């Protein structure tokens, strides 16, 4: 009788521990899902606010517009909006490329030309959010950049996969161009080892 009682006791204790572990796992999973949902909701509201800000900039045409030459943009300032009609991409362009900024939109890389201006304007975005559809982009696709100073249209020239340390893709250009940068491969889990780069010239 004693030989069968001990395994039953262990079995009961094991089941209790297992139930407790399941409860803990459920709570952790619920918290993680809630955090992601709140982050996405915040980004959505921020995009709506950014669109209104850009609309106000266009309407009033002030000298303090962040997309005008000679002005100094601060991290997170709204510079404009990028749209790629064929891919359904439409997202606010913010100044800077910090992790926080790229959660809220795509970011203008400091040191490159401002969107819509002469030179090479570089814009970064996450491959799993706003630039997810870039995996389907093709040469000759149209890219539109709307700023307070007007609408600029670009045509995709080429696509590249480069090392993260290759800053040559951000080099200035003689004409008006844009360079889009995101992590690669698109379906890679964790910190992606390469960068996917899209080059386009003004039409």
N, C-alpha and C positions, 0 to 999 in steps of 0.2 A: 504493500500500500504506500509506503514512504517513497519507493522508487518512482511511482507514477505521480505523486503529489508535487514533487519538486519541479518536474518539467511543466506541469500545469501552472505552477506559480510563476515560473520564468516566462511562460507564454502570456500570462495575464499582464505581467510587468512589461514585457516586450510590446504587447499591443497598446498599452497605455502610453509608453514612450513614443511609439510610432504615431499614435493619434496626436500627441503633443507636437511632434515634429511636423506633421501635416498642417496643424493649425498655424505654427510659426511660419512655415513656408507660404501658406495662403495669405497671411498678413503681409509678409515681405512682398509677395507678388502683387497684392492689391495696392500697396504703397507705391511700388515701381510704376504700375500702370497709371495710377492717379497722377504721379509726377510727370510722366510723359504726356498725358492728356492735358494737364494744366499748361505745360510748356508749349504744346501745339496751339492751344487756345489763345495763349498770350501772344504768340507769333501771328496768329490770324488777326487779332484785334490790332496789333501793331501795324500790320500791312494795310488795314483799312485806314488807320490814322495817317500812315505815310502817304497814301494816295490822296487824302484830303489836304495834307500839307503841300504836296506837289501841285495839286489843283489851285491852291491859294497862291503859290509862287507864280504859276502861269498867269493867273488872273490879275494880280497886282503888278507884276513885272518890276519888282523892286530891285534896286542896285545891290541889295544885300543877298540876293539869291545865291545859294551855294554853288550853282553851276556856272556862275559868271567868272571870267578871267580875273585874277588878282585877289579873289576872296579866299579866306582861309577856312576850310571846313574842319569841324571837330568830329571826333569819333562818334559815329551813330547819326550824324546829320543826314537828312534826306537830300540826295543829289538828283534823283530822277527815277525813271522806271525803265526796265528792260523788258521787251516782249519779243518772243520768237513765235510768230503765229502758227507755223506748221506743227510745232511741238506743244502748243498750248501753254508756254511759259509766259508768265506776266508777274513780275515781282519788283518791289522797290529796291533801288540801289542806295546803299548807305555808305557813309564814309568810314573807311577802316576795314580790317579783316581779322579782328579779334574773334575769339570763340563766341562771346556774347553777341557781337554784331551779326555774325553769320547764323545765329539762331533766329534772328529777326528778319533777315533778308539776305541779299547778296551784297558783297562789300567791294568798294573801290580800293585798289591796292595803292597805298601811299607811295608817292614818288613818281607815279605815272600820270599822264594827262587826265584831266577831269573828263567825265563822260560828255561826249558831244564836241569837245574841243579838238584842235589840231594836235596831232601826235598819237601815240599809242596809249590808249586807256585800258588798263587791266582790271578785270572784275572777277572776284573769286566767289564760289558758292559751294555748299555741301552737296556731295553726290547722292545723298540719301534724302534730301529735302528739295530745295528750290531748283537745283541743277540736275535732278534725277533724270529728266528726259533728254539731257545732252547726249546720252548714249546713242540716241537715234538721229542726231544731227547729221546733215550731209552738206558737202560743198554746194554752193549756190543758194543755200537757204538764206532767207532774209531775217535780219535782226534789227529791231527798232529800239532806239534810245530816245526817250522823251525827257527833256529837262525844261527848266523855266524859260530857257532861251529858244526852245523850239524842238522839232522832231528831226532826228537823224536816222537815215536808213543805211544799213550795211549789208554786204553780201559775203558769205563765208567763203574764204579762200582755201584753207587747209586745216587738217586735224593732225595733232601730234601727241605722242605719248613720251613723256620725258621724266628724267630723274627729278626729285623734289628740289635738289640744289641747282638745277639749271635755271638761272635767272636771266639767261639770254633771251627767253621768250618775252620778257618784260622790257626789252630794249626799246628806246624811242624810235619812232618811224618818221619819215619825211612827210608823209601824207596823214590823213585822218583815219585811224584804225582802232579796232578794239580787240582785246585778247581775253577770252574767257578761260578760267582755270578751275578745275575741280579734281578731286582725288580719283585714283584709278588703281585697280579695276573697280567697276561700279558695284559688283556684288561681293567684294572682298569684305570679310568680317575683321574688324579691328582697324588699326592704323594702316591705311593703304600705302604700298611701297612706291607708287608712281603718281604722276600727274597727267590728266587729260587736258589738252590745250586746244582751243578753237581760235583761229585767226580770221578776221574779217576786215574788209576795207569799206570805206564810205562810198555809197553809190552816187 
